Amino acid sequence: MSPTPIVSSAEVNIRRAPKYLHFALTGLVLGIVAATVLGQSLPAIVGLLVVFGGIAGGGTGIILALVFDAIYRSRSKKLMATKVNE
């Protein structure tokens, strides 16, 4: 005889979530590129601009990810999920 499956239900929250590392790295790279382009006229401070541009870009990327996370959280849906253990 086969055992009877155990069925359980639970309410789950379905939503999209941004990947913070991807946003931070994209912002970091864009900040470094922008600082390098802006620093071409002042070569003595290119390194300093690259460091601060990278930090500012990475921070901006994380802030943007937080904004997207808040938007996606407000659009989340609650559904019933059924789990079957055999």
Biopython code that builds the backbone (N, CA, C, O; Angstrom):
import numpy as np
from Bio.PDB.StructureBuilder import StructureBuilder

atoms = [
    (1, "MET", "N", (0.827, -1.179, 0.000)),
    (1, "MET", "CA", (0.000, 0.000, 0.000)),
    (1, "MET", "C", (0.875, 1.248, 0.000)),
    (1, "MET", "O", (1.912, 1.311, 0.661)),
    (2, "SER", "N", (0.437, 2.203, -0.738)),
    (2, "SER", "CA", (1.175, 3.464, -0.766)),
    (2, "SER", "C", (0.712, 4.363, 0.378)),
    (2, "SER", "O", (-0.475, 4.399, 0.702)),
    (3, "PRO", "N", (1.648, 5.086, 0.986)),
    (3, "PRO", "CA", (1.257, 5.987, 2.072)),
    (3, "PRO", "C", (0.450, 7.159, 1.521)),
    (3, "PRO", "O", (0.632, 7.577, 0.378)),
    (4, "THR", "N", (-0.421, 7.665, 2.339)),
    (4, "THR", "CA", (-1.227, 8.811, 1.904)),
    (4, "THR", "C", (-0.383, 10.073, 1.993)),
    (4, "THR", "O", (0.331, 10.271, 2.976)),
    (5, "PRO", "N", (-0.454, 10.916, 0.994)),
    (5, "PRO", "CA", (0.341, 12.149, 1.016)),
    (5, "PRO", "C", (-0.191, 13.125, 2.070)),
    (5, "PRO", "O", (-1.392, 13.193, 2.330)),
    (6, "ILE", "N", (0.722, 13.861, 2.655)),
    (6, "ILE", "CA", (0.365, 14.891, 3.631)),
    (6, "ILE", "C", (0.283, 16.219, 2.890)),
    (6, "ILE", "O", (1.250, 16.656, 2.266)),
    (7, "VAL", "N", (-0.874, 16.849, 2.966)),
    (7, "VAL", "CA", (-1.110, 18.103, 2.250)),
    (7, "VAL", "C", (-1.230, 19.228, 3.268)),
    (7, "VAL", "O", (-1.978, 19.122, 4.240)),
    (8, "SER", "N", (-0.486, 20.304, 3.036)),
    (8, "SER", "CA", (-0.596, 21.482, 3.900)),
    (8, "SER", "C", (-0.675, 22.727, 3.024)),
    (8, "SER", "O", (-0.103, 22.775, 1.935)),
    (9, "SER", "N", (-1.386, 23.718, 3.512)),
    (9, "SER", "CA", (-1.540, 24.975, 2.779)),
    (9, "SER", "C", (-0.983, 26.120, 3.612)),
    (9, "SER", "O", (-1.023, 26.094, 4.842)),
    (10, "ALA", "N", (-0.470, 27.112, 2.922)),
    (10, "ALA", "CA", (0.048, 28.303, 3.592)),
    (10, "ALA", "C", (-0.136, 29.497, 2.673)),
    (10, "ALA", "O", (-0.113, 29.366, 1.449)),
    (11, "GLU", "N", (-0.318, 30.654, 3.272)),
    (11, "GLU", "CA", (-0.423, 31.881, 2.495)),
    (11, "GLU", "C", (0.988, 32.421, 2.270)),
    (11, "GLU", "O", (1.748, 32.601, 3.222)),
    (12, "VAL", "N", (1.333, 32.677, 1.016)),
    (12, "VAL", "CA", (2.670, 33.166, 0.671)),
    (12, "VAL", "C", (2.560, 34.519, -0.012)),
    (12, "VAL", "O", (1.546, 34.845, -0.629)),
    (13, "ASN", "N", (3.616, 35.288, 0.112)),
    (13, "ASN", "CA", (3.686, 36.616, -0.486)),
    (13, "ASN", "C", (4.574, 36.525, -1.724)),
    (13, "ASN", "O", (5.742, 36.151, -1.615)),
    (14, "ILE", "N", (4.045, 36.858, -2.888)),
    (14, "ILE", "CA", (4.782, 36.791, -4.146)),
    (14, "ILE", "C", (5.129, 38.212, -4.575)),
    (14, "ILE", "O", (4.251, 39.062, -4.724)),
    (15, "ARG", "N", (6.438, 38.460, -4.774)),
    (15, "ARG", "CA", (6.864, 39.781, -5.232)),
    (15, "ARG", "C", (8.207, 39.667, -5.932)),
    (15, "ARG", "O", (8.920, 38.673, -5.797)),
    (16, "ARG", "N", (8.530, 40.697, -6.674)),
    (16, "ARG", "CA", (9.833, 40.790, -7.309)),
    (16, "ARG", "C", (10.765, 41.527, -6.359)),
    (16, "ARG", "O", (10.321, 42.379, -5.590)),
    (17, "ALA", "N", (12.031, 41.210, -6.407)),
    (17, "ALA", "CA", (13.003, 41.890, -5.553)),
    (17, "ALA", "C", (14.265, 42.175, -6.368)),
    (17, "ALA", "O", (14.767, 41.291, -7.062)),
    (18, "PRO", "N", (14.774, 43.398, -6.287)),
    (18, "PRO", "CA", (15.998, 43.715, -7.025)),
    (18, "PRO", "C", (17.218, 43.071, -6.370)),
    (18, "PRO", "O", (17.223, 42.823, -5.164)),
    (19, "LYS", "N", (18.230, 42.807, -7.154)),
    (19, "LYS", "CA", (19.481, 42.265, -6.633)),
    (19, "LYS", "C", (20.391, 43.452, -6.302)),
    (19, "LYS", "O", (20.893, 44.138, -7.192)),
    (20, "TYR", "N", (20.589, 43.673, -5.005)),
    (20, "TYR", "CA", (21.313, 44.857, -4.539)),
    (20, "TYR", "C", (22.753, 44.891, -5.039)),
    (20, "TYR", "O", (23.260, 45.959, -5.379)),
    (21, "LEU", "N", (23.410, 43.753, -5.087)),
    (21, "LEU", "CA", (24.798, 43.721, -5.534)),
    (21, "LEU", "C", (24.917, 44.179, -6.981)),
    (21, "LEU", "O", (25.852, 44.903, -7.325)),
    (22, "HIS", "N", (23.983, 43.766, -7.833)),
    (22, "HIS", "CA", (24.030, 44.175, -9.240)),
    (22, "HIS", "C", (23.842, 45.683, -9.371)),
    (22, "HIS", "O", (24.541, 46.332, -10.149)),
    (23, "PHE", "N", (22.901, 46.242, -8.613)),
    (23, "PHE", "CA", (22.687, 47.683, -8.653)),
    (23, "PHE", "C", (23.921, 48.423, -8.143)),
    (23, "PHE", "O", (24.328, 49.423, -8.734)),
    (24, "ALA", "N", (24.519, 47.944, -7.053)),
    (24, "ALA", "CA", (25.691, 48.610, -6.480)),
    (24, "ALA", "C", (26.877, 48.549, -7.439)),
    (24, "ALA", "O", (27.573, 49.547, -7.626)),
    (25, "LEU", "N", (27.113, 47.396, -8.044)),
    (25, "LEU", "CA", (28.242, 47.270, -8.968)),
    (25, "LEU", "C", (28.038, 48.085, -10.236)),
    (25, "LEU", "O", (28.988, 48.675, -10.753)),
    (26, "THR", "N", (26.815, 48.125, -10.741)),
    (26, "THR", "CA", (26.534, 48.945, -11.921)),
    (26, "THR", "C", (26.751, 50.417, -11.609)),
    (26, "THR", "O", (27.356, 51.137, -12.403)),
    (27, "GLY", "N", (26.264, 50.872, -10.460)),
    (27, "GLY", "CA", (26.485, 52.254, -10.046)),
    (27, "GLY", "C", (27.954, 52.558, -9.846)),
    (27, "GLY", "O", (28.423, 53.639, -10.203)),
    (28, "LEU", "N", (28.689, 51.605, -9.273)),
    (28, "LEU", "CA", (30.119, 51.776, -9.061)),
    (28, "LEU", "C", (30.853, 51.953, -10.386)),
    (28, "LEU", "O", (31.668, 52.863, -10.535)),
    (29, "VAL", "N", (30.562, 51.085, -11.338)),
    (29, "VAL", "CA", (31.226, 51.166, -12.646)),
    (29, "VAL", "C", (30.864, 52.467, -13.359)),
    (29, "VAL", "O", (31.735, 53.127, -13.924)),
    (30, "LEU", "N", (29.579, 52.839, -13.334)),
    (30, "LEU", "CA", (29.176, 54.089, -13.980)),
    (30, "LEU", "C", (29.814, 55.294, -13.301)),
    (30, "LEU", "O", (30.195, 56.253, -13.973)),
    (31, "GLY", "N", (29.933, 55.257, -11.983)),
    (31, "GLY", "CA", (30.591, 56.349, -11.259)),
    (31, "GLY", "C", (32.060, 56.457, -11.615)),
    (31, "GLY", "O", (32.579, 57.562, -11.775)),
    (32, "ILE", "N", (32.738, 55.324, -11.741)),
    (32, "ILE", "CA", (34.156, 55.337, -12.109)),
    (32, "ILE", "C", (34.341, 55.848, -13.530)),
    (32, "ILE", "O", (35.255, 56.629, -13.795)),
    (33, "VAL", "N", (33.484, 55.415, -14.442)),
    (33, "VAL", "CA", (33.577, 55.884, -15.835)),
    (33, "VAL", "C", (33.321, 57.388, -15.909)),
    (33, "VAL", "O", (34.056, 58.110, -16.583)),
    (34, "ALA", "N", (32.285, 57.862, -15.221)),
    (34, "ALA", "CA", (31.979, 59.293, -15.236)),
    (34, "ALA", "C", (33.120, 60.098, -14.624)),
    (34, "ALA", "O", (33.467, 61.161, -15.138)),
    (35, "ALA", "N", (33.706, 59.609, -13.541)),
    (35, "ALA", "CA", (34.816, 60.325, -12.908)),
    (35, "ALA", "C", (36.048, 60.343, -13.805)),
    (35, "ALA", "O", (36.773, 61.337, -13.840)),
    (36, "THR", "N", (36.287, 59.264, -14.522)),
    (36, "THR", "CA", (37.428, 59.219, -15.434)),
    (36, "THR", "C", (37.249, 60.210, -16.573)),
    (36, "THR", "O", (38.195, 60.899, -16.956)),
    (37, "VAL", "N", (36.044, 60.282, -17.114)),
    (37, "VAL", "CA", (35.771, 61.226, -18.204)),
    (37, "VAL", "C", (35.895, 62.663, -17.702)),
    (37, "VAL", "O", (36.493, 63.507, -18.369)),
    (38, "LEU", "N", (35.332, 62.938, -16.527)),
    (38, "LEU", "CA", (35.418, 64.294, -15.981)),
    (38, "LEU", "C", (36.841, 64.658, -15.571)),
    (38, "LEU", "O", (37.212, 65.831, -15.610)),
    (39, "GLY", "N", (37.635, 63.677, -15.183)),
    (39, "GLY", "CA", (38.987, 63.943, -14.724)),
    (39, "GLY", "C", (40.009, 64.117, -15.824)),
    (39, "GLY", "O", (41.175, 64.381, -15.531)),
    (40, "GLN", "N", (39.620, 63.979, -17.070)),
    (40, "GLN", "CA", (40.573, 64.137, -18.169)),
    (40, "GLN", "C", (41.137, 65.554, -18.249)),
    (40, "GLN", "O", (42.260, 65.755, -18.711)),
    (41, "SER", "N", (40.362, 66.524, -17.800)),
    (41, "SER", "CA", (40.850, 67.904, -17.851)),
    (41, "SER", "C", (41.791, 68.212, -16.684)),
    (41, "SER", "O", (42.600, 69.135, -16.778)),
    (42, "LEU", "N", (41.700, 67.464, -15.597)),
    (42, "LEU", "CA", (42.576, 67.650, -14.432)),
    (42, "LEU", "C", (43.236, 66.317, -14.076)),
    (42, "LEU", "O", (42.775, 65.626, -13.168)),
    (43, "PRO", "N", (44.303, 65.951, -14.776)),
    (43, "PRO", "CA", (44.896, 64.630, -14.568)),
    (43, "PRO", "C", (45.491, 64.430, -13.173)),
    (43, "PRO", "O", (45.706, 63.291, -12.758)),
    (44, "ALA", "N", (45.759, 65.504, -12.451)),
    (44, "ALA", "CA", (46.361, 65.365, -11.126)),
    (44, "ALA", "C", (45.391, 64.762, -10.109)),
    (44, "ALA", "O", (45.822, 64.173, -9.119)),
    (45, "ILE", "N", (44.098, 64.904, -10.344)),
    (45, "ILE", "CA", (43.125, 64.418, -9.363)),
    (45, "ILE", "C", (42.229, 63.301, -9.908)),
    (45, "ILE", "O", (41.159, 63.039, -9.359)),
    (46, "VAL", "N", (42.658, 62.655, -10.969)),
    (46, "VAL", "CA", (41.842, 61.585, -11.553)),
    (46, "VAL", "C", (41.622, 60.461, -10.541)),
    (46, "VAL", "O", (40.507, 59.954, -10.419)),
    (47, "GLY", "N", (42.657, 60.069, -9.824)),
    (47, "GLY", "CA", (42.526, 58.991, -8.841)),
    (47, "GLY", "C", (41.526, 59.324, -7.755)),
    (47, "GLY", "O", (40.716, 58.482, -7.367)),
    (48, "LEU", "N", (41.581, 60.549, -7.266)),
    (48, "LEU", "CA", (40.641, 60.982, -6.235)),
    (48, "LEU", "C", (39.213, 61.006, -6.776)),
    (48, "LEU", "O", (38.278, 60.584, -6.096)),
    (49, "LEU", "N", (39.052, 61.498, -7.994)),
    (49, "LEU", "CA", (37.724, 61.516, -8.606)),
    (49, "LEU", "C", (37.184, 60.102, -8.819)),
    (49, "LEU", "O", (35.993, 59.854, -8.631)),
    (50, "VAL", "N", (38.055, 59.182, -9.209)),
    (50, "VAL", "CA", (37.625, 57.801, -9.438)),
    (50, "VAL", "C", (37.132, 57.177, -8.133)),
    (50, "VAL", "O", (36.109, 56.493, -8.121)),
    (51, "VAL", "N", (37.851, 57.408, -7.040)),
    (51, "VAL", "CA", (37.442, 56.843, -5.751)),
    (51, "VAL", "C", (36.099, 57.414, -5.317)),
    (51, "VAL", "O", (35.178, 56.665, -4.988)),
    (52, "PHE", "N", (35.986, 58.739, -5.316)),
    (52, "PHE", "CA", (34.736, 59.348, -4.871)),
    (52, "PHE", "C", (33.594, 59.116, -5.863)),
    (52, "PHE", "O", (32.441, 58.979, -5.454)),
    (53, "GLY", "N", (33.900, 59.072, -7.150)),
    (53, "GLY", "CA", (32.872, 58.762, -8.145)),
    (53, "GLY", "C", (32.354, 57.344, -7.994)),
    (53, "GLY", "O", (31.157, 57.099, -8.144)),
    (54, "GLY", "N", (33.251, 56.403, -7.697)),
    (54, "GLY", "CA", (32.831, 55.023, -7.469)),
    (54, "GLY", "C", (31.959, 54.886, -6.232)),
    (54, "GLY", "O", (30.954, 54.177, -6.246)),
    (55, "ILE", "N", (32.351, 55.571, -5.159)),
    (55, "ILE", "CA", (31.551, 55.527, -3.927)),
    (55, "ILE", "C", (30.181, 56.148, -4.161)),
    (55, "ILE", "O", (29.162, 55.588, -3.754)),
    (56, "ALA", "N", (30.156, 57.303, -4.816)),
    (56, "ALA", "CA", (28.876, 57.974, -5.082)),
    (56, "ALA", "C", (27.999, 57.136, -6.014)),
    (56, "ALA", "O", (26.791, 57.035, -5.798)),
    (57, "GLY", "N", (28.588, 56.543, -7.035)),
    (57, "GLY", "CA", (27.821, 55.709, -7.958)),
    (57, "GLY", "C", (27.279, 54.459, -7.289)),
    (57, "GLY", "O", (26.129, 54.083, -7.513)),
    (58, "GLY", "N", (28.102, 53.808, -6.466)),
    (58, "GLY", "CA", (27.635, 52.624, -5.743)),
    (58, "GLY", "C", (26.515, 52.956, -4.775)),
    (58, "GLY", "O", (25.544, 52.208, -4.657)),
    (59, "GLY", "N", (26.653, 54.087, -4.077)),
    (59, "GLY", "CA", (25.594, 54.521, -3.159)),
    (59, "GLY", "C", (24.309, 54.847, -3.888)),
    (59, "GLY", "O", (23.218, 54.514, -3.426)),
    (60, "THR", "N", (24.443, 55.498, -5.027)),
    (60, "THR", "CA", (23.262, 55.817, -5.829)),
    (60, "THR", "C", (22.580, 54.541, -6.327)),
    (60, "THR", "O", (21.352, 54.462, -6.355)),
    (61, "GLY", "N", (23.368, 53.555, -6.714)),
    (61, "GLY", "CA", (22.800, 52.277, -7.150)),
    (61, "GLY", "C", (22.027, 51.585, -6.044)),
    (61, "GLY", "O", (20.959, 51.024, -6.290)),
    (62, "ILE", "N", (22.557, 51.618, -4.823)),
    (62, "ILE", "CA", (21.858, 50.990, -3.694)),
    (62, "ILE", "C", (20.575, 51.741, -3.371)),
    (62, "ILE", "O", (19.549, 51.121, -3.090)),
    (63, "ILE", "N", (20.621, 53.071, -3.408)),
    (63, "ILE", "CA", (19.406, 53.861, -3.155)),
    (63, "ILE", "C", (18.348, 53.551, -4.207)),
    (63, "ILE", "O", (17.168, 53.419, -3.880)),
    (64, "LEU", "N", (18.760, 53.436, -5.461)),
    (64, "LEU", "CA", (17.823, 53.098, -6.531)),
    (64, "LEU", "C", (17.224, 51.703, -6.315)),
    (64, "LEU", "O", (16.035, 51.497, -6.555)),
    (65, "ALA", "N", (18.035, 50.755, -5.867)),
    (65, "ALA", "CA", (17.524, 49.411, -5.576)),
    (65, "ALA", "C", (16.514, 49.448, -4.431)),
    (65, "ALA", "O", (15.513, 48.733, -4.469)),
    (66, "LEU", "N", (16.763, 50.273, -3.415)),
    (66, "LEU", "CA", (15.813, 50.405, -2.308)),
    (66, "LEU", "C", (14.488, 50.994, -2.778)),
    (66, "LEU", "O", (13.424, 50.579, -2.320)),
    (67, "VAL", "N", (14.553, 51.962, -3.692)),
    (67, "VAL", "CA", (13.323, 52.554, -4.238)),
    (67, "VAL", "C", (12.542, 51.498, -5.018)),
    (67, "VAL", "O", (11.328, 51.376, -4.852)),
    (68, "PHE", "N", (13.233, 50.735, -5.869)),
    (68, "PHE", "CA", (12.559, 49.675, -6.622)),
    (68, "PHE", "C", (11.981, 48.617, -5.687)),
    (68, "PHE", "O", (10.893, 48.099, -5.938)),
    (69, "ASP", "N", (12.696, 48.291, -4.613)),
    (69, "ASP", "CA", (12.193, 47.301, -3.665)),
    (69, "ASP", "C", (10.917, 47.787, -2.994)),
    (69, "ASP", "O", (9.993, 47.001, -2.785)),
    (70, "ALA", "N", (10.852, 49.064, -2.655)),
    (70, "ALA", "CA", (9.633, 49.613, -2.047)),
    (70, "ALA", "C", (8.467, 49.578, -3.034)),
    (70, "ALA", "O", (7.335, 49.283, -2.653)),
    (71, "ILE", "N", (8.745, 49.876, -4.292)),
    (71, "ILE", "CA", (7.692, 49.838, -5.316)),
    (71, "ILE", "C", (7.193, 48.408, -5.502)),
    (71, "ILE", "O", (5.986, 48.168, -5.537)),
    (72, "TYR", "N", (8.123, 47.458, -5.622)),
    (72, "TYR", "CA", (7.730, 46.061, -5.825)),
    (72, "TYR", "C", (7.022, 45.497, -4.603)),
    (72, "TYR", "O", (6.124, 44.667, -4.745)),
    (73, "ARG", "N", (7.408, 45.930, -3.402)),
    (73, "ARG", "CA", (6.752, 45.439, -2.191)),
    (73, "ARG", "C", (5.296, 45.887, -2.155)),
    (73, "ARG", "O", (4.426, 45.141, -1.703)),
    (74, "SER", "N", (5.026, 47.108, -2.631)),
    (74, "SER", "CA", (3.641, 47.587, -2.625)),
    (74, "SER", "C", (2.787, 46.857, -3.668)),
    (74, "SER", "O", (1.564, 46.813, -3.541)),
    (75, "ARG", "N", (3.412, 46.296, -4.678)),
    (75, "ARG", "CA", (2.684, 45.573, -5.722)),
    (75, "ARG", "C", (2.652, 44.064, -5.479)),
    (75, "ARG", "O", (2.248, 43.310, -6.364)),
    (76, "SER", "N", (3.065, 43.620, -4.314)),
    (76, "SER", "CA", (3.122, 42.181, -4.046)),
    (76, "SER", "C", (1.717, 41.595, -3.927)),
    (76, "SER", "O", (0.749, 42.305, -3.654)),
    (77, "LYS", "N", (1.631, 40.297, -4.137)),
    (77, "LYS", "CA", (0.351, 39.590, -4.081)),
    (77, "LYS", "C", (0.447, 38.464, -3.066)),
    (77, "LYS", "O", (1.498, 37.846, -2.900)),
    (78, "LYS", "N", (-0.669, 38.206, -2.386)),
    (78, "LYS", "CA", (-0.745, 37.086, -1.448)),
    (78, "LYS", "C", (-1.548, 35.970, -2.104)),
    (78, "LYS", "O", (-2.660, 36.184, -2.587)),
    (79, "LEU", "N", (-0.964, 34.776, -2.112)),
    (79, "LEU", "CA", (-1.603, 33.614, -2.717)),
    (79, "LEU", "C", (-1.541, 32.440, -1.752)),
    (79, "LEU", "O", (-0.729, 32.417, -0.827)),
    (80, "MET", "N", (-2.402, 31.478, -1.983)),
    (80, "MET", "CA", (-2.376, 30.245, -1.198)),
    (80, "MET", "C", (-1.507, 29.221, -1.929)),
    (80, "MET", "O", (-1.705, 28.959, -3.115)),
    (81, "ALA", "N", (-0.553, 28.652, -1.214)),
    (81, "ALA", "CA", (0.316, 27.618, -1.772)),
    (81, "ALA", "C", (0.015, 26.295, -1.079)),
    (81, "ALA", "O", (-0.232, 26.253, 0.126)),
    (82, "THR", "N", (0.040, 25.231, -1.849)),
    (82, "THR", "CA", (-0.221, 23.899, -1.308)),
    (82, "THR", "C", (1.049, 23.071, -1.408)),
    (82, "THR", "O", (1.653, 22.971, -2.476)),
    (83, "LYS", "N", (1.451, 22.477, -0.287)),
    (83, "LYS", "CA", (2.636, 21.623, -0.253)),
    (83, "LYS", "C", (2.184, 20.188, -0.033)),
    (83, "LYS", "O", (1.391, 19.903, 0.864)),
    (84, "VAL", "N", (2.701, 19.287, -0.866)),
    (84, "VAL", "CA", (2.342, 17.873, -0.767)),
    (84, "VAL", "C", (3.604, 17.093, -0.411)),
    (84, "VAL", "O", (4.570, 17.086, -1.174)),
    (85, "ASN", "N", (3.593, 16.437, 0.748)),
    (85, "ASN", "CA", (4.695, 15.562, 1.172)),
    (85, "ASN", "C", (4.272, 14.118, 0.971)),
    (85, "ASN", "O", (3.223, 13.695, 1.458)),
    (86, "GLU", "N", (5.084, 13.371, 0.261)),
    (86, "GLU", "CA", (4.747, 11.966, 0.019)),
    (86, "GLU", "C", (5.603, 11.059, 0.850)),
    (86, "GLU", "O", (5.461, 9.838, 0.778)),
]
sb = StructureBuilder()
sb.init_structure("model")
sb.init_model(0)
sb.init_chain("A")
sb.init_seg("    ")
for serial, (resi, resn, name, xyz) in enumerate(atoms, 1):
    if name == "N":
        sb.init_residue(resn, " ", resi, " ")
    sb.init_atom(name, np.array(xyz, "f"), 0.0, 1.0, " ", f" {name:<3s}", serial, name[0])
structure = sb.get_structure()
